[in-house]
Amino acid sequence: MDETFNDRFKDSLFTGFIDDSFESETLYQPELLVNRKNLKRRF
């Protein structure tokens, strides 16, 4: 049975890659906001 787009997309959420034909680059690594340690201060 062929995988649908939704199945491939759901699997990519677990692996972190939407299309495995593209190599992961250091230049593009999204930062999760919940892990940000440098919080902005209120004035």
Phi and psi restraints in degrees (value plus and minus 20) as a CYANA .aco file:
   2 ASP   PHI     -92.8   -52.8
   2 ASP   PSI     121.5   161.5
   3 GLU   PHI     -97.2   -57.2
   3 GLU   PSI     117.2   157.2
   4 THR   PHI    -104.1   -64.1
   4 THR   PSI     147.9   187.9
   5 PHE   PHI     -78.7   -38.7
   5 PHE   PSI     -61.4   -21.4
   6 ASN   PHI     -82.0   -42.0
   6 ASN   PSI     -58.8   -18.8
   7 ASP   PHI     -85.6   -45.6
   7 ASP   PSI     -64.8   -24.8
   8 ARG   PHI     -85.1   -45.1
   8 ARG   PSI     -59.3   -19.3
   9 PHE   PHI     -86.6   -46.6
   9 PHE   PSI     -62.0   -22.0
  10 LYS   PHI     -82.6   -42.6
  10 LYS   PSI     -61.5   -21.5
  11 ASP   PHI     -84.7   -44.7
  11 ASP   PSI     -55.7   -15.7
  12 SER   PHI     -87.9   -47.9
  12 SER   PSI     -47.4    -7.4
  13 LEU   PHI     -86.5   -46.5
  13 LEU   PSI     -51.0   -11.0
  14 PHE   PHI     -98.3   -58.3
  14 PHE   PSI     -55.2   -15.2
  15 THR   PHI    -109.1   -69.1
  15 THR   PSI     -43.8    -3.8
  16 GLY   PHI      72.7   112.7
  16 GLY   PSI     -21.2    18.8
  17 PHE   PHI    -144.0  -104.0
  17 PHE   PSI     109.5   149.5
  18 ILE   PHI    -100.4   -60.4
  18 ILE   PSI     -60.5   -20.5
  19 ASP   PHI    -150.2  -110.2
  19 ASP   PSI      92.2   132.2
  20 ASP   PHI     -94.2   -54.2
  20 ASP   PSI     -22.2    17.8
  21 SER   PHI     -98.1   -58.1
  21 SER   PSI     -36.0     4.0
  22 PHE   PHI    -116.0   -76.0
  22 PHE   PSI     113.4   153.4
  23 GLU   PHI     -97.8   -57.8
  23 GLU   PSI     129.7   169.7
  24 SER   PHI     -93.7   -53.7
  24 SER   PSI     111.7   151.7
  25 GLU   PHI    -130.0   -90.0
  25 GLU   PSI     125.4   165.4
  26 THR   PHI     -87.8   -47.8
  26 THR   PSI     -49.5    -9.5
  27 LEU   PHI     -81.5   -41.5
  27 LEU   PSI     -58.2   -18.2
  28 TYR   PHI    -132.0   -92.0
  28 TYR   PSI      71.8   111.8
  29 GLN   PHI    -152.2  -112.2
  29 GLN   PSI      79.3   119.3
  30 PRO   PHI     -78.5   -38.5
  30 PRO   PSI     123.5   163.5
  31 GLU   PHI    -120.5   -80.5
  31 GLU   PSI     109.8   149.8
  32 LEU   PHI     -96.9   -56.9
  32 LEU   PSI     110.3   150.3
  33 LEU   PHI     -86.6   -46.6
  33 LEU   PSI     -48.7    -8.7
  34 VAL   PHI     -91.4   -51.4
  34 VAL   PSI     -37.6     2.4
  35 ASN   PHI    -119.4   -79.4
  35 ASN   PSI     -16.3    23.7
  36 ARG   PHI     -89.5   -49.5
  36 ARG   PSI     107.3   147.3
  37 LYS   PHI    -115.8   -75.8
  37 LYS   PSI     -43.9    -3.9
  38 ASN   PHI    -111.1   -71.1
  38 ASN   PSI      70.5   110.5
  39 LEU   PHI    -100.9   -60.9
  39 LEU   PSI     123.9   163.9
  40 LYS   PHI     -95.4   -55.4
  40 LYS   PSI     121.6   161.6
  41 ARG   PHI    -113.3   -73.3
  41 ARG   PSI     127.0   167.0
  42 ARG   PHI    -108.1   -68.1
  42 ARG   PSI     124.2   164.2
